[in-house]
Amino acid sequence: MAQAAPRQRTIGLFATDGKSHTRVDVLVGVTVVLGALALITSLFDELHLVASWAGLVGIATGAWGQMISATTRERFFLLLGLGASGLGFFLGMAHGGLFGGVVG
């Protein structure tokens, strides 16, 4: 009698509960990328617009991801992205802000 091979379930990258969390996985990725972008660009004074806007959007996506996340692994990476986004946002604001030199 032939045995059927067990079917592989595709689960989310950060899901530990066996369920797919595609929306949260996308929010985690976007938050981490925006946080890294904000943090790196905040080190340069002339890139304060990129740093502050990337940080602001990263904070928004990270906060939304925190509200709908289901597992600890998702929340861990969201917090890393949120921290980087927040730091990049604040340093970008210190170097000139969201509209520095463009408005006013």
C-alpha positions, -999 to +999 in steps of 0.1 A: +000+000+000+014+033-010+018+059+016+008+095+008+035+120+015+027+145+042+016+178+027+039+207+036+021+237+050+035+270+040+036+293+070+047+329+074+083+337+079+079+350+114+049+329+124+054+303+152+018+293+156+015+273+123-007+299+106+001+322+078+005+359+087+012+374+053+000+409+062+022+411+093+052+396+075+049+424+049+046+450+077+077+436+094+097+437+062+086+473+054+093+485+090+127+469+091+137+483+057+124+518+065+141+517+099+174+508+083+170+535+057+161+561+083+189+552+106+216+552+078+204+584+062+202+602+095+239+600+098+243+625+070+231+661+076+220+667+039+197+636+039+175+648+068+144+648+045+148+611+036+156+602+072+127+620+088+101+608+063+114+572+062+114+572+100+079+586+102+064+561+078+084+533+096+070+543+129+034+542+114+039+508+098+056+494+129+028+506+152+001+491+129+021+459+128+023+458+166-015+461+168-022+432+145+008+409+152+001+375+167+034+360+176+064+370+197+088+367+168+068+392+147+067+416+176+105+413+182+114+423+146+087+450+146+103+465+177+138+464+161+123+483+131+104+507+153+135+515+173+156+522+142+128+542+126+123+563+157+160+570+161+163+579+124+132+601+126+145+620+156+180+625+142+164+636+109+143+661+128+173+674+146+192+679+113+164+699+096+130+682+099+104+670+075+102+703+055+136+719+064+147+742+037+118+734+014+090+752+032+096+784+051 
